[in-house]
Amino acid sequence: MKDKNFTAFEDEGNVIDMQGKVKWFNAEKGYGFIETAEGNDVFVHFSAIQTDGFKTLEEGQSVEFDIVEGARGPQAANVIKL
């Protein structure tokens, strides 16, 4: 089942620049969720974090990211810490 809030991103075939805050991130497991300004949760995997060294995020941290359609629904890509 697809989230109607993300339909426009998929229909346009584009990625959309978004900003949000890290809701939580488990560094041991390498994933977590970012909350958008609209209140939607977006899955984030450590491989999407654009930084050198150990890739992790802190709860409450502001980030900029793209939303892409992943295997299990919308997920963050090209995550940049602000």
PyMOL Python script that loads the backbone (N, CA, C, O; Angstrom):
from pymol import cmd

cmd.read_pdbstr("""\
ATOM      1  N   MET A   1       0.846  -1.182   0.000  1.00  0.00           N
ATOM      2  CA  MET A   1       0.000   0.000   0.000  1.00  0.00           C
ATOM      3  C   MET A   1       0.886   1.238   0.000  1.00  0.00           C
ATOM      4  O   MET A   1       1.803   1.341   0.815  1.00  0.00           O
ATOM      5  N   LYS A   2       0.634   2.147  -0.873  1.00  0.00           N
ATOM      6  CA  LYS A   2       1.458   3.339  -0.992  1.00  0.00           C
ATOM      7  C   LYS A   2       0.857   4.493  -0.207  1.00  0.00           C
ATOM      8  O   LYS A   2      -0.362   4.639  -0.121  1.00  0.00           O
ATOM      9  N   ASP A   3       1.730   5.308   0.361  1.00  0.00           N
ATOM     10  CA  ASP A   3       1.326   6.478   1.126  1.00  0.00           C
ATOM     11  C   ASP A   3       0.921   7.583   0.155  1.00  0.00           C
ATOM     12  O   ASP A   3       1.719   7.987  -0.690  1.00  0.00           O
ATOM     13  N   LYS A   4      -0.292   8.066   0.265  1.00  0.00           N
ATOM     14  CA  LYS A   4      -0.797   9.095  -0.645  1.00  0.00           C
ATOM     15  C   LYS A   4       0.023  10.382  -0.567  1.00  0.00           C
ATOM     16  O   LYS A   4       0.084  11.129  -1.544  1.00  0.00           O
ATOM     17  N   ASN A   5       0.653  10.655   0.577  1.00  0.00           N
ATOM     18  CA  ASN A   5       1.445  11.870   0.731  1.00  0.00           C
ATOM     19  C   ASN A   5       2.662  11.895  -0.184  1.00  0.00           C
ATOM     20  O   ASN A   5       3.209  12.965  -0.451  1.00  0.00           O
ATOM     21  N   PHE A   6       3.092  10.736  -0.666  1.00  0.00           N
ATOM     22  CA  PHE A   6       4.287  10.661  -1.486  1.00  0.00           C
ATOM     23  C   PHE A   6       3.981  10.360  -2.945  1.00  0.00           C
ATOM     24  O   PHE A   6       4.909  10.198  -3.737  1.00  0.00           O
ATOM     25  N   THR A   7       2.721  10.280  -3.323  1.00  0.00           N
ATOM     26  CA  THR A   7       2.333   9.946  -4.690  1.00  0.00           C
ATOM     27  C   THR A   7       2.916  10.915  -5.701  1.00  0.00           C
ATOM     28  O   THR A   7       3.371  10.490  -6.763  1.00  0.00           O
ATOM     29  N   ALA A   8       2.915  12.198  -5.402  1.00  0.00           N
ATOM     30  CA  ALA A   8       3.412  13.204  -6.350  1.00  0.00           C
ATOM     31  C   ALA A   8       4.875  12.979  -6.691  1.00  0.00           C
ATOM     32  O   ALA A   8       5.278  13.180  -7.837  1.00  0.00           O
ATOM     33  N   PHE A   9       5.674  12.569  -5.723  1.00  0.00           N
ATOM     34  CA  PHE A   9       7.092  12.343  -5.974  1.00  0.00           C
ATOM     35  C   PHE A   9       7.264  11.219  -6.988  1.00  0.00           C
ATOM     36  O   PHE A   9       8.077  11.325  -7.906  1.00  0.00           O
ATOM     37  N   GLU A  10       6.505  10.151  -6.823  1.00  0.00           N
ATOM     38  CA  GLU A  10       6.611   8.994  -7.701  1.00  0.00           C
ATOM     39  C   GLU A  10       6.033   9.305  -9.075  1.00  0.00           C
ATOM     40  O   GLU A  10       6.626   8.938 -10.089  1.00  0.00           O
ATOM     41  N   ASP A  11       4.893   9.970  -9.126  1.00  0.00           N
ATOM     42  CA  ASP A  11       4.233  10.251 -10.393  1.00  0.00           C
ATOM     43  C   ASP A  11       5.069  11.149 -11.293  1.00  0.00           C
ATOM     44  O   ASP A  11       5.072  10.969 -12.511  1.00  0.00           O
ATOM     45  N   GLU A  12       5.773  12.108 -10.717  1.00  0.00           N
ATOM     46  CA  GLU A  12       6.576  13.018 -11.511  1.00  0.00           C
ATOM     47  C   GLU A  12       7.871  12.377 -11.983  1.00  0.00           C
ATOM     48  O   GLU A  12       8.518  12.892 -12.895  1.00  0.00           O
ATOM     49  N   GLY A  13       8.259  11.261 -11.377  1.00  0.00           N
ATOM     50  CA  GLY A  13       9.487  10.592 -11.759  1.00  0.00           C
ATOM     51  C   GLY A  13      10.728  11.344 -11.325  1.00  0.00           C
ATOM     52  O   GLY A  13      11.819  11.080 -11.830  1.00  0.00           O
ATOM     53  N   ASN A  14      10.582  12.266 -10.408  1.00  0.00           N
ATOM     54  CA  ASN A  14      11.698  13.072  -9.929  1.00  0.00           C
ATOM     55  C   ASN A  14      11.949  12.794  -8.459  1.00  0.00           C
ATOM     56  O   ASN A  14      11.113  12.222  -7.759  1.00  0.00           O
ATOM     57  N   VAL A  15      13.123  13.215  -8.011  1.00  0.00           N
ATOM     58  CA  VAL A  15      13.365  13.228  -6.579  1.00  0.00           C
ATOM     59  C   VAL A  15      13.121  14.654  -6.107  1.00  0.00           C
ATOM     60  O   VAL A  15      13.333  15.608  -6.855  1.00  0.00           O
ATOM     61  N   ILE A  16      12.682  14.793  -4.879  1.00  0.00           N
ATOM     62  CA  ILE A  16      12.305  16.090  -4.345  1.00  0.00           C
ATOM     63  C   ILE A  16      13.208  16.432  -3.163  1.00  0.00           C
ATOM     64  O   ILE A  16      13.378  15.622  -2.252  1.00  0.00           O
ATOM     65  N   ASP A  17      13.789  17.636  -3.180  1.00  0.00           N
ATOM     66  CA  ASP A  17      14.588  18.094  -2.047  1.00  0.00           C
ATOM     67  C   ASP A  17      13.661  18.411  -0.885  1.00  0.00           C
ATOM     68  O   ASP A  17      12.680  19.141  -1.033  1.00  0.00           O
ATOM     69  N   MET A  18      13.985  17.856   0.260  1.00  0.00           N
ATOM     70  CA  MET A  18      13.181  18.050   1.460  1.00  0.00           C
ATOM     71  C   MET A  18      14.102  18.427   2.609  1.00  0.00           C
ATOM     72  O   MET A  18      15.315  18.230   2.540  1.00  0.00           O
ATOM     73  N   GLN A  19      13.511  18.972   3.668  1.00  0.00           N
ATOM     74  CA  GLN A  19      14.232  19.182   4.911  1.00  0.00           C
ATOM     75  C   GLN A  19      13.418  18.563   6.021  1.00  0.00           C
ATOM     76  O   GLN A  19      12.190  18.506   5.950  1.00  0.00           O
ATOM     77  N   GLY A  20      14.105  18.100   7.045  1.00  0.00           N
ATOM     78  CA  GLY A  20      13.426  17.503   8.169  1.00  0.00           C
ATOM     79  C   GLY A  20      14.370  17.340   9.337  1.00  0.00           C
ATOM     80  O   GLY A  20      15.506  17.815   9.318  1.00  0.00           O
ATOM     81  N   LYS A  21      13.874  16.657  10.357  1.00  0.00           N
ATOM     82  CA  LYS A  21      14.679  16.381  11.549  1.00  0.00           C
ATOM     83  C   LYS A  21      14.711  14.878  11.772  1.00  0.00           C
ATOM     84  O   LYS A  21      13.736  14.171  11.515  1.00  0.00           O
ATOM     85  N   VAL A  22      15.842  14.410  12.253  1.00  0.00           N
ATOM     86  CA  VAL A  22      16.000  12.986  12.534  1.00  0.00           C
ATOM     87  C   VAL A  22      15.102  12.629  13.713  1.00  0.00           C
ATOM     88  O   VAL A  22      15.246  13.177  14.806  1.00  0.00           O
ATOM     89  N   LYS A  23      14.176  11.706  13.480  1.00  0.00           N
ATOM     90  CA  LYS A  23      13.267  11.252  14.537  1.00  0.00           C
ATOM     91  C   LYS A  23      14.022  10.297  15.458  1.00  0.00           C
ATOM     92  O   LYS A  23      14.002  10.448  16.679  1.00  0.00           O
ATOM     93  N   TRP A  24      14.685   9.316  14.858  1.00  0.00           N
ATOM     94  CA  TRP A  24      15.593   8.422  15.577  1.00  0.00           C
ATOM     95  C   TRP A  24      16.485   7.719  14.564  1.00  0.00           C
ATOM     96  O   TRP A  24      16.123   7.561  13.398  1.00  0.00           O
ATOM     97  N   PHE A  25      17.661   7.300  15.032  1.00  0.00           N
ATOM     98  CA  PHE A  25      18.601   6.591  14.175  1.00  0.00           C
ATOM     99  C   PHE A  25      19.386   5.625  15.040  1.00  0.00           C
ATOM    100  O   PHE A  25      19.998   6.030  16.029  1.00  0.00           O
ATOM    101  N   ASN A  26      19.372   4.340  14.672  1.00  0.00           N
ATOM    102  CA  ASN A  26      20.111   3.309  15.389  1.00  0.00           C
ATOM    103  C   ASN A  26      21.434   3.085  14.661  1.00  0.00           C
ATOM    104  O   ASN A  26      21.463   2.464  13.598  1.00  0.00           O
ATOM    105  N   ALA A  27      22.526   3.589  15.232  1.00  0.00           N
ATOM    106  CA  ALA A  27      23.841   3.498  14.589  1.00  0.00           C
ATOM    107  C   ALA A  27      24.308   2.048  14.458  1.00  0.00           C
ATOM    108  O   ALA A  27      25.002   1.711  13.498  1.00  0.00           O
ATOM    109  N   GLU A  28      23.938   1.187  15.410  1.00  0.00           N
ATOM    110  CA  GLU A  28      24.347  -0.220  15.348  1.00  0.00           C
ATOM    111  C   GLU A  28      23.678  -0.944  14.183  1.00  0.00           C
ATOM    112  O   GLU A  28      24.310  -1.757  13.508  1.00  0.00           O
ATOM    113  N   LYS A  29      22.407  -0.652  13.949  1.00  0.00           N
ATOM    114  CA  LYS A  29      21.673  -1.304  12.860  1.00  0.00           C
ATOM    115  C   LYS A  29      21.789  -0.538  11.548  1.00  0.00           C
ATOM    116  O   LYS A  29      21.553  -1.104  10.480  1.00  0.00           O
ATOM    117  N   GLY A  30      22.149   0.745  11.615  1.00  0.00           N
ATOM    118  CA  GLY A  30      22.392   1.525  10.412  1.00  0.00           C
ATOM    119  C   GLY A  30      21.161   2.092   9.730  1.00  0.00           C
ATOM    120  O   GLY A  30      21.181   2.348   8.526  1.00  0.00           O
ATOM    121  N   TYR A  31      20.088   2.292  10.489  1.00  0.00           N
ATOM    122  CA  TYR A  31      18.900   2.895   9.887  1.00  0.00           C
ATOM    123  C   TYR A  31      18.079   3.642  10.930  1.00  0.00           C
ATOM    124  O   TYR A  31      18.300   3.512  12.134  1.00  0.00           O
ATOM    125  N   GLY A  32      17.130   4.424  10.437  1.00  0.00           N
ATOM    126  CA  GLY A  32      16.245   5.175  11.310  1.00  0.00           C
ATOM    127  C   GLY A  32      15.190   5.885  10.489  1.00  0.00           C
ATOM    128  O   GLY A  32      14.879   5.475   9.371  1.00  0.00           O
ATOM    129  N   PHE A  33      14.637   6.955  11.050  1.00  0.00           N
ATOM    130  CA  PHE A  33      13.582   7.705  10.372  1.00  0.00           C
ATOM    131  C   PHE A  33      13.808   9.203  10.518  1.00  0.00           C
ATOM    132  O   PHE A  33      14.272   9.688  11.550  1.00  0.00           O
ATOM    133  N   ILE A  34      13.467   9.915   9.455  1.00  0.00           N
ATOM    134  CA  ILE A  34      13.485  11.370   9.427  1.00  0.00           C
ATOM    135  C   ILE A  34      12.035  11.828   9.380  1.00  0.00           C
ATOM    136  O   ILE A  34      11.223  11.257   8.653  1.00  0.00           O
ATOM    137  N   GLU A  35      11.707  12.864  10.159  1.00  0.00           N
ATOM    138  CA  GLU A  35      10.364  13.439  10.123  1.00  0.00           C
ATOM    139  C   GLU A  35      10.397  14.700   9.270  1.00  0.00           C
ATOM    140  O   GLU A  35      11.196  15.603   9.517  1.00  0.00           O
ATOM    141  N   THR A  36       9.528  14.758   8.267  1.00  0.00           N
ATOM    142  CA  THR A  36       9.457  15.935   7.400  1.00  0.00           C
ATOM    143  C   THR A  36       8.701  17.052   8.113  1.00  0.00           C
ATOM    144  O   THR A  36       8.083  16.829   9.154  1.00  0.00           O
ATOM    145  N   ALA A  37       8.753  18.245   7.549  1.00  0.00           N
ATOM    146  CA  ALA A  37       8.030  19.386   8.112  1.00  0.00           C
ATOM    147  C   ALA A  37       6.529  19.124   8.144  1.00  0.00           C
ATOM    148  O   ALA A  37       5.817  19.668   8.989  1.00  0.00           O
ATOM    149  N   GLU A  38       6.044  18.282   7.217  1.00  0.00           N
ATOM    150  CA  GLU A  38       4.617  17.940   7.158  1.00  0.00           C
ATOM    151  C   GLU A  38       4.239  16.862   8.163  1.00  0.00           C
ATOM    152  O   GLU A  38       3.060  16.534   8.301  1.00  0.00           O
ATOM    153  N   GLY A  39       5.227  16.305   8.869  1.00  0.00           N
ATOM    154  CA  GLY A  39       4.958  15.286   9.874  1.00  0.00           C
ATOM    155  C   GLY A  39       5.025  13.861   9.370  1.00  0.00           C
ATOM    156  O   GLY A  39       4.664  12.938  10.100  1.00  0.00           O
ATOM    157  N   ASN A  40       5.482  13.653   8.128  1.00  0.00           N
ATOM    158  CA  ASN A  40       5.613  12.299   7.590  1.00  0.00           C
ATOM    159  C   ASN A  40       6.949  11.694   7.996  1.00  0.00           C
ATOM    160  O   ASN A  40       7.958  12.398   8.061  1.00  0.00           O
ATOM    161  N   ASP A  41       6.960  10.403   8.267  1.00  0.00           N
ATOM    162  CA  ASP A  41       8.194   9.690   8.575  1.00  0.00           C
ATOM    163  C   ASP A  41       8.755   9.076   7.307  1.00  0.00           C
ATOM    164  O   ASP A  41       8.029   8.459   6.528  1.00  0.00           O
ATOM    165  N   VAL A  42      10.074   9.254   7.101  1.00  0.00           N
ATOM    166  CA  VAL A  42      10.752   8.727   5.926  1.00  0.00           C
ATOM    167  C   VAL A  42      11.907   7.856   6.400  1.00  0.00           C
ATOM    168  O   VAL A  42      12.737   8.303   7.191  1.00  0.00           O
ATOM    169  N   PHE A  43      11.965   6.624   5.926  1.00  0.00           N
ATOM    170  CA  PHE A  43      13.036   5.694   6.265  1.00  0.00           C
ATOM    171  C   PHE A  43      14.370   6.227   5.760  1.00  0.00           C
ATOM    172  O   PHE A  43      14.443   6.788   4.666  1.00  0.00           O
ATOM    173  N   VAL A  44      15.427   6.054   6.555  1.00  0.00           N
ATOM    174  CA  VAL A  44      16.778   6.433   6.124  1.00  0.00           C
ATOM    175  C   VAL A  44      17.757   5.317   6.478  1.00  0.00           C
ATOM    176  O   VAL A  44      17.764   4.822   7.605  1.00  0.00           O
ATOM    177  N   HIS A  45      18.583   4.925   5.510  1.00  0.00           N
ATOM    178  CA  HIS A  45      19.631   3.922   5.692  1.00  0.00           C
ATOM    179  C   HIS A  45      20.968   4.646   5.727  1.00  0.00           C
ATOM    180  O   HIS A  45      21.133   5.679   5.079  1.00  0.00           O
ATOM    181  N   PHE A  46      21.924   4.108   6.482  1.00  0.00           N
ATOM    182  CA  PHE A  46      23.211   4.794   6.623  1.00  0.00           C
ATOM    183  C   PHE A  46      23.901   5.048   5.290  1.00  0.00           C
ATOM    184  O   PHE A  46      24.662   6.007   5.161  1.00  0.00           O
ATOM    185  N   SER A  47      23.648   4.207   4.305  1.00  0.00           N
ATOM    186  CA  SER A  47      24.304   4.362   3.000  1.00  0.00           C
ATOM    187  C   SER A  47      23.840   5.619   2.260  1.00  0.00           C
ATOM    188  O   SER A  47      24.477   6.035   1.293  1.00  0.00           O
ATOM    189  N   ALA A  48      22.734   6.229   2.707  1.00  0.00           N
ATOM    190  CA  ALA A  48      22.212   7.440   2.066  1.00  0.00           C
ATOM    191  C   ALA A  48      22.835   8.714   2.635  1.00  0.00           C
ATOM    192  O   ALA A  48      22.627   9.800   2.094  1.00  0.00           O
ATOM    193  N   ILE A  49      23.602   8.588   3.727  1.00  0.00           N
ATOM    194  CA  ILE A  49      24.193   9.755   4.385  1.00  0.00           C
ATOM    195  C   ILE A  49      25.441  10.190   3.624  1.00  0.00           C
ATOM    196  O   ILE A  49      26.362   9.400   3.413  1.00  0.00           O
ATOM    197  N   GLN A  50      25.457  11.453   3.217  1.00  0.00           N
ATOM    198  CA  GLN A  50      26.561  12.004   2.427  1.00  0.00           C
ATOM    199  C   GLN A  50      27.607  12.627   3.350  1.00  0.00           C
ATOM    200  O   GLN A  50      27.566  13.826   3.624  1.00  0.00           O
ATOM    201  N   THR A  51      28.542  11.805   3.827  1.00  0.00           N
ATOM    202  CA  THR A  51      29.625  12.278   4.685  1.00  0.00           C
ATOM    203  C   THR A  51      30.765  11.281   4.624  1.00  0.00           C
ATOM    204  O   THR A  51      30.575  10.123   4.252  1.00  0.00           O
ATOM    205  N   ASP A  52      31.939  11.737   4.988  1.00  0.00           N
ATOM    206  CA  ASP A  52      33.088  10.840   5.079  1.00  0.00           C
ATOM    207  C   ASP A  52      33.111  10.211   6.461  1.00  0.00           C
ATOM    208  O   ASP A  52      32.536  10.752   7.406  1.00  0.00           O
ATOM    209  N   GLY A  53      33.771   9.079   6.576  1.00  0.00           N
ATOM    210  CA  GLY A  53      33.904   8.430   7.872  1.00  0.00           C
ATOM    211  C   GLY A  53      32.643   7.669   8.265  1.00  0.00           C
ATOM    212  O   GLY A  53      31.871   7.224   7.415  1.00  0.00           O
ATOM    213  N   PHE A  54      32.454   7.531   9.586  1.00  0.00           N
ATOM    214  CA  PHE A  54      31.321   6.785  10.128  1.00  0.00           C
ATOM    215  C   PHE A  54      30.026   7.536   9.842  1.00  0.00           C
ATOM    216  O   PHE A  54      29.882   8.701  10.212  1.00  0.00           O
ATOM    217  N   LYS A  55      29.100   6.875   9.191  1.00  0.00           N
ATOM    218  CA  LYS A  55      27.847   7.508   8.764  1.00  0.00           C
ATOM    219  C   LYS A  55      26.752   7.249   9.786  1.00  0.00           C
ATOM    220  O   LYS A  55      26.241   6.135   9.903  1.00  0.00           O
ATOM    221  N   THR A  56      26.403   8.292  10.519  1.00  0.00           N
ATOM    222  CA  THR A  56      25.347   8.193  11.512  1.00  0.00           C
ATOM    223  C   THR A  56      24.628   9.533  11.612  1.00  0.00           C
ATOM    224  O   THR A  56      25.120  10.551  11.125  1.00  0.00           O
ATOM    225  N   LEU A  57      23.475   9.524  12.240  1.00  0.00           N
ATOM    226  CA  LEU A  57      22.683  10.731  12.466  1.00  0.00           C
ATOM    227  C   LEU A  57      22.309  10.789  13.936  1.00  0.00           C
ATOM    228  O   LEU A  57      22.218   9.760  14.605  1.00  0.00           O
ATOM    229  N   GLU A  58      22.093  12.004  14.435  1.00  0.00           N
ATOM    230  CA  GLU A  58      21.701  12.204  15.826  1.00  0.00           C
ATOM    231  C   GLU A  58      20.233  12.609  15.896  1.00  0.00           C
ATOM    232  O   GLU A  58      19.740  13.350  15.046  1.00  0.00           O
ATOM    233  N   GLU A  59      19.545  12.116  16.916  1.00  0.00           N
ATOM    234  CA  GLU A  59      18.140  12.475  17.116  1.00  0.00           C
ATOM    235  C   GLU A  59      17.995  13.991  17.199  1.00  0.00           C
ATOM    236  O   GLU A  59      18.744  14.652  17.920  1.00  0.00           O
ATOM    237  N   GLY A  60      17.029  14.543  16.459  1.00  0.00           N
ATOM    238  CA  GLY A  60      16.769  15.972  16.459  1.00  0.00           C
ATOM    239  C   GLY A  60      17.620  16.768  15.482  1.00  0.00           C
ATOM    240  O   GLY A  60      17.408  17.969  15.312  1.00  0.00           O
ATOM    241  N   GLN A  61      18.583  16.111  14.838  1.00  0.00           N
ATOM    242  CA  GLN A  61      19.469  16.787  13.891  1.00  0.00           C
ATOM    243  C   GLN A  61      18.706  17.208  12.637  1.00  0.00           C
ATOM    244  O   GLN A  61      17.898  16.439  12.116  1.00  0.00           O
ATOM    245  N   SER A  62      18.956  18.416  12.153  1.00  0.00           N
ATOM    246  CA  SER A  62      18.339  18.900  10.914  1.00  0.00           C
ATOM    247  C   SER A  62      19.102  18.350   9.720  1.00  0.00           C
ATOM    248  O   SER A  62      20.333  18.324   9.710  1.00  0.00           O
ATOM    249  N   VAL A  63      18.354  17.912   8.714  1.00  0.00           N
ATOM    250  CA  VAL A  63      18.956  17.335   7.516  1.00  0.00           C
ATOM    251  C   VAL A  63      18.199  17.787   6.273  1.00  0.00           C
ATOM    252  O   VAL A  63      17.034  18.178   6.341  1.00  0.00           O
ATOM    253  N   GLU A  64      18.886  17.726   5.144  1.00  0.00           N
ATOM    254  CA  GLU A  64      18.279  17.939   3.833  1.00  0.00           C
ATOM    255  C   GLU A  64      18.423  16.617   3.097  1.00  0.00           C
ATOM    256  O   GLU A  64      19.442  15.940   3.231  1.00  0.00           O
ATOM    257  N   PHE A  65      17.408  16.241   2.318  1.00  0.00           N
ATOM    258  CA  PHE A  65      17.439  14.936   1.670  1.00  0.00           C
ATOM    259  C   PHE A  65      16.481  14.902   0.495  1.00  0.00           C
ATOM    260  O   PHE A  65      15.622  15.770   0.339  1.00  0.00           O
ATOM    261  N   ASP A  66      16.649  13.883  -0.324  1.00  0.00           N
ATOM    262  CA  ASP A  66      15.719  13.604  -1.410  1.00  0.00           C
ATOM    263  C   ASP A  66      14.828  12.459  -0.967  1.00  0.00           C
ATOM    264  O   ASP A  66      15.234  11.638  -0.145  1.00  0.00           O
ATOM    265  N   ILE A  67      13.629  12.395  -1.498  1.00  0.00           N
ATOM    266  CA  ILE A  67      12.758  11.241  -1.271  1.00  0.00           C
ATOM    267  C   ILE A  67      12.694  10.455  -2.569  1.00  0.00           C
ATOM    268  O   ILE A  67      12.381  10.995  -3.630  1.00  0.00           O
ATOM    269  N   VAL A  68      12.999   9.169  -2.461  1.00  0.00           N
ATOM    270  CA  VAL A  68      12.918   8.269  -3.609  1.00  0.00           C
ATOM    271  C   VAL A  68      12.049   7.079  -3.227  1.00  0.00           C
ATOM    272  O   VAL A  68      11.835   6.815  -2.044  1.00  0.00           O
ATOM    273  N   GLU A  69      11.555   6.369  -4.217  1.00  0.00           N
ATOM    274  CA  GLU A  69      10.730   5.184  -3.966  1.00  0.00           C
ATOM    275  C   GLU A  69      11.650   3.984  -3.787  1.00  0.00           C
ATOM    276  O   GLU A  69      12.329   3.570  -4.726  1.00  0.00           O
ATOM    277  N   GLY A  70      11.669   3.428  -2.581  1.00  0.00           N
ATOM    278  CA  GLY A  70      12.471   2.247  -2.287  1.00  0.00           C
ATOM    279  C   GLY A  70      11.639   0.988  -2.416  1.00  0.00           C
ATOM    280  O   GLY A  70      10.462   1.045  -2.771  1.00  0.00           O
ATOM    281  N   ALA A  71      12.251  -0.145  -2.129  1.00  0.00           N
ATOM    282  CA  ALA A  71      11.573  -1.438  -2.230  1.00  0.00           C
ATOM    283  C   ALA A  71      10.362  -1.525  -1.304  1.00  0.00           C
ATOM    284  O   ALA A  71       9.383  -2.203  -1.616  1.00  0.00           O
ATOM    285  N   ARG A  72      10.433  -0.833  -0.162  1.00  0.00           N
ATOM    286  CA  ARG A  72       9.336  -0.894   0.815  1.00  0.00           C
ATOM    287  C   ARG A  72       8.611   0.434   0.970  1.00  0.00           C
ATOM    288  O   ARG A  72       7.929   0.662   1.969  1.00  0.00           O
ATOM    289  N   GLY A  73       8.760   1.305  -0.013  1.00  0.00           N
ATOM    290  CA  GLY A  73       8.086   2.597   0.051  1.00  0.00           C
ATOM    291  C   GLY A  73       9.073   3.742   0.033  1.00  0.00           C
ATOM    292  O   GLY A  73      10.250   3.546  -0.270  1.00  0.00           O
ATOM    293  N   PRO A  74       8.601   4.944   0.359  1.00  0.00           N
ATOM    294  CA  PRO A  74       9.459   6.131   0.304  1.00  0.00           C
ATOM    295  C   PRO A  74      10.648   6.013   1.250  1.00  0.00           C
ATOM    296  O   PRO A  74      10.516   5.531   2.375  1.00  0.00           O
ATOM    297  N   GLN A  75      11.814   6.461   0.779  1.00  0.00           N
ATOM    298  CA  GLN A  75      12.980   6.489   1.645  1.00  0.00           C
ATOM    299  C   GLN A  75      13.864   7.670   1.285  1.00  0.00           C
ATOM    300  O   GLN A  75      13.791   8.210   0.181  1.00  0.00           O
ATOM    301  N   ALA A  76      14.699   8.059   2.236  1.00  0.00           N
ATOM    302  CA  ALA A  76      15.588   9.197   2.044  1.00  0.00           C
ATOM    303  C   ALA A  76      16.810   8.789   1.238  1.00  0.00           C
ATOM    304  O   ALA A  76      17.306   7.668   1.354  1.00  0.00           O
ATOM    305  N   ALA A  77      17.289   9.724   0.414  1.00  0.00           N
ATOM    306  CA  ALA A  77      18.522   9.549  -0.350  1.00  0.00           C
ATOM    307  C   ALA A  77      19.299  10.859  -0.275  1.00  0.00           C
ATOM    308  O   ALA A  77      18.719  11.916  -0.027  1.00  0.00           O
ATOM    309  N   ASN A  78      20.594  10.788  -0.488  1.00  0.00           N
ATOM    310  CA  ASN A  78      21.443  11.995  -0.506  1.00  0.00           C
ATOM    311  C   ASN A  78      21.241  12.860   0.736  1.00  0.00           C
ATOM    312  O   ASN A  78      21.020  14.067   0.632  1.00  0.00           O
ATOM    313  N   VAL A  79      21.319  12.237   1.909  1.00  0.00           N
ATOM    314  CA  VAL A  79      21.082  12.934   3.175  1.00  0.00           C
ATOM    315  C   VAL A  79      22.299  13.782   3.536  1.00  0.00           C
ATOM    316  O   VAL A  79      23.423  13.285   3.601  1.00  0.00           O
ATOM    317  N   ILE A  80      22.055  15.072   3.769  1.00  0.00           N
ATOM    318  CA  ILE A  80      23.114  16.014   4.131  1.00  0.00           C
ATOM    319  C   ILE A  80      22.774  16.623   5.485  1.00  0.00           C
ATOM    320  O   ILE A  80      21.675  17.143   5.683  1.00  0.00           O
ATOM    321  N   LYS A  81      23.725  16.556   6.417  1.00  0.00           N
ATOM    322  CA  LYS A  81      23.534  17.161   7.736  1.00  0.00           C
ATOM    323  C   LYS A  81      23.612  18.672   7.605  1.00  0.00           C
ATOM    324  O   LYS A  81      24.502  19.196   6.936  1.00  0.00           O
ATOM    325  N   LEU A  82      22.676  19.377   8.245  1.00  0.00           N
ATOM    326  CA  LEU A  82      22.678  20.850   8.199  1.00  0.00           C
ATOM    327  C   LEU A  82      23.277  21.431   9.468  1.00  0.00           C
ATOM    328  O   LEU A  82      23.361  22.651   9.608  1.00  0.00           O
TER     329      LEU A  82
END
""", "prot")
cmd.dss("prot")
cmd.show_as("cartoon", "prot")
cmd.util.cbc("prot")
cmd.orient("prot")
